[in-house]
Amino acid sequence: MTILVGILNTTPDSFSDGGNFLDASAAVDHARQLVSEGAAIIDIGGESTRPGSIRVTPEEEQRRILEIVRRVKDLGVTVSVDTVNASTAAAALAAGADIINDVSGGLHDPQMLKTVAKHNAGFIAGHWRGFPKPDNSRSDYMDVVAEVIEQLQQRAAAARQAGIAASKIVLDPGLGFDKTPEQCWRLLRALPRLQRIGYPLLIGASRKRMVADLIAQQPGRGGEQADRQGGGSVSGAVERAGERDLVTALITAACASYGVWGVRVHNVAASQLALAVARETGTANETETANEAETVARTGTANETGTAGQTAAGSWPAEELSGDTISLTGLRVFAHHGVLAEEKRDGQTFLIDAVIHLNTAASAASDELKQTVNYADLAVALKTAAAEGSLDLIETLAHRLADVALSFSGVESARITVNKPDAPIPAEFLNVAVTITKHRRRAAGAGQLGESS
């Protein structure tokens, strides 16, 4: 189900709410309100990245946000920090932040990815071409969708290479960052293609120029296009109170119909209502997978013009399944599983094969066991779980063991085979086996297990 990320800007010059929450107490009160209205994550920013904004030093950025990060975290909510500076990211994570939201995807500061990996934090990687220019002079894309997808794939790969677990990566196509309004709408129309990258998506259209531009083009508004200064007023156009939040909420509902992981918004209450309507009308995609997405994840093929396909929030990219693995083969367990009474009474030997996928870059660099999965501990945990109780089906046992494997920190996917060589079958055979694969599902900052395929 699509989550809402509430925006909390502590800047004097953000295009929408600049100067409203400079005081720490006012900022914390606003965060509390956003959470009460339905925000799952509070995204705190100390530097405006609107087109034409003035850069501030990391020290000033930290002065603006660190106390607020600590106090908002005390509310018990997941905290994201919007920054392109590794030093600010490190300070924010030390203060309790869970996620770093870097609109540059780690391109601005070469230390960013290593910093996030060191703290084992969530990472939202945005698409960008630099700090946005008001004149959109860098929006000269041959194919905006294809180019955004390519760079997001590159940023995800770079994050993995730096040691950030795939389960902690979210991608953001960077609406409004050196993109014209029409290019932004094209990206939204291409959500199924963006989701085929295989990582959760965060969409941030709230109150931006693409929204103002759309409003200005409606009958009777008297305006033709939005002000080129970020999300500013529409020159000569009539814009009624709350309309940007209304359009933003409609975008939220559209994102929910595709099962997008999250939407970043200023007005949480409005978008929460949109999600409620989407759920009640059955237009919100609340399933973790869709059939076409399952096909794409395994084969890399899909109908490019289709609108039904989606990749689940946190579902595994097909290319990642051939990555780093630890294998445990032929784990012998005596247990009492089976449908027949004699199987439950007398028991039999089962052989367990496990293949887990994880990123071994950090452990290889440090040569420390704590940075990887101790396969001795994994073997003991699997053997204990396999011997417990009496199940009818080895399918059930396989799912149980996959969940055990996924409970180990850093494990991103588990492939479990339960072999039953002594099954009471009235025929000659070598083996009976069930194999299942489960992937970790993780909304950055809040883990959950259990998507099977």
Buried (B, 14 or more C-beta within 10 A) or exposed (E): BBBBBBBBBBBEBBBBBBEBBBEBEEBBEBBBEBBEBBBBBBBBBBBBBBBBBEEBEBEEBBEBBBBBBBBBBEEEBBBBBBBBBBBBBBBBBEBBBBBBBBBBBBBBBEBBBBBBBBBBBBBBBBBBBEBBBBEBEBBEBEEBBEEBBEBBBBBBBBBBEBBBBBBBBBBBBBBBBBBBBEBBBBBBEBBBBBBBBBBBBBBBBBBBBBBBBBBBBEEEBEBEBBBBBBBBEBBEBEBEEEBBBBBBBBBBBBBBBBBBBBBBBBBBBBBBBBBEBBBEEEEBBEEBBBEBBBBBBEEEEBEEEEEEBBBBBBBBBBBBBEBBBBEBEEBEBEBBBBEEEEBBEEBBEBBBBBBBBBBBBBBEEEEEEEBBBEBEEBBEBBBEBBBEEEBEEBEEBBBBBBBBBBBBEBBBBBBBBBBBEBBEEEEEEEEEBBEBBBBBBBBBBEBEBEBBB
